[in-house]
């Protein structure tokens, strides 16, 4: 599992209180899909918009990304997120 301090809000951030929550939810889905290994930091750009786009797509399944981890919703739109545009993975 990864920690909250590893998730960063990037371009298109509004600076409000719900932003980090939405960025963390997107990071959880990217981790569950295998787009991010949970190491280092991840930047979620436009967290409100990115989260909204995912929420408008069907939920594929609920699964835990690793043993002992919490289950996460996995939306069909997660696979369509673009590295470098919607999110960026930073080194450890």
C-alpha positions as CSV (number, residue, x, y, z in Angstrom):
1,X,0.0,0.0,0.0
2,X,1.1,3.6,-0.5
3,X,0.7,6.6,1.7
4,X,-1.2,9.8,1.4
5,X,2.0,11.8,1.2
6,X,2.9,10.1,-2.1
7,X,-0.1,11.7,-3.9
8,X,0.3,15.2,-5.2
9,X,-2.2,17.5,-7.0
10,X,-0.8,18.9,-10.2
11,X,-1.8,21.2,-13.1
12,X,-5.5,22.3,-12.9
13,X,-5.6,22.1,-9.1
14,X,-8.2,24.2,-7.4
15,X,-6.7,24.2,-4.0
16,X,-9.9,23.1,-2.2
17,X,-10.3,20.5,0.5
18,X,-11.8,17.8,-1.7
19,X,-9.0,17.9,-4.2
20,X,-6.6,15.6,-2.4
21,X,-9.3,13.1,-1.7
22,X,-10.2,12.9,-5.4
23,X,-6.5,12.6,-6.3
24,X,-6.0,9.8,-3.9
25,X,-9.0,8.0,-5.3
26,X,-7.6,8.3,-8.8
27,X,-4.2,7.1,-7.6
28,X,-5.8,4.0,-6.0
29,X,-7.4,3.1,-9.3
30,X,-4.1,3.6,-11.2
31,X,-2.4,1.3,-8.6
32,X,-5.1,-1.3,-8.8
33,X,-4.8,-1.3,-12.6
34,X,-1.1,-1.7,-12.5
35,X,-0.2,1.7,-14.0
36,X,1.6,2.7,-10.9
37,X,3.5,0.4,-8.5
38,X,2.8,2.4,-5.4
39,X,6.4,3.5,-5.0
40,X,7.6,7.0,-5.3
41,X,5.1,9.8,-5.8
42,X,2.3,10.3,-8.3
43,X,0.9,13.6,-9.5
44,X,-2.7,13.7,-10.5
45,X,-3.5,16.6,-12.8
46,X,-6.9,18.3,-12.5
47,X,-8.0,16.0,-9.7
48,X,-11.7,17.1,-9.8
49,X,-12.0,16.7,-13.5
50,X,-10.0,13.5,-13.7
51,X,-12.1,11.9,-10.9
52,X,-15.3,13.1,-12.5
53,X,-14.4,11.5,-15.8
54,X,-13.8,8.2,-14.1
55,X,-17.0,8.4,-12.1
56,X,-18.9,8.7,-15.4
57,X,-17.7,5.3,-16.6
58,X,-18.9,1.9,-15.5
59,X,-17.4,0.2,-12.6
60,X,-15.6,-2.9,-13.9
61,X,-15.0,-4.7,-10.6
62,X,-14.0,-4.3,-7.0
63,X,-10.6,-5.8,-6.1
64,X,-7.7,-5.4,-3.7
65,X,-4.4,-4.5,-5.5
66,X,-2.4,-6.5,-3.0
67,X,-3.0,-8.9,-0.1
68,X,-4.4,-7.1,3.0
69,X,-5.1,-3.9,1.1
70,X,-8.5,-2.2,1.0
71,X,-10.7,-2.9,-2.1
72,X,-11.0,-0.1,-4.6
73,X,-13.5,0.7,-7.3
74,X,-12.0,0.2,-10.7
75,X,-13.7,2.3,-13.4
76,X,-13.5,1.5,-17.1
77,X,-12.1,5.0,-17.7
78,X,-9.0,4.4,-15.7
79,X,-7.4,2.6,-18.6
80,X,-7.9,5.7,-20.7
81,X,-6.0,8.0,-18.4
82,X,-2.9,9.3,-20.2
83,X,0.5,9.4,-18.5
84,X,2.1,12.9,-18.7
85,X,-1.4,14.4,-19.3
86,X,-3.7,13.1,-16.6
87,X,-1.0,11.9,-14.2
88,X,2.8,11.6,-13.8
89,X,4.8,9.1,-11.9
90,X,7.8,10.6,-10.1
91,X,10.9,8.6,-9.0
92,X,11.4,7.5,-5.4
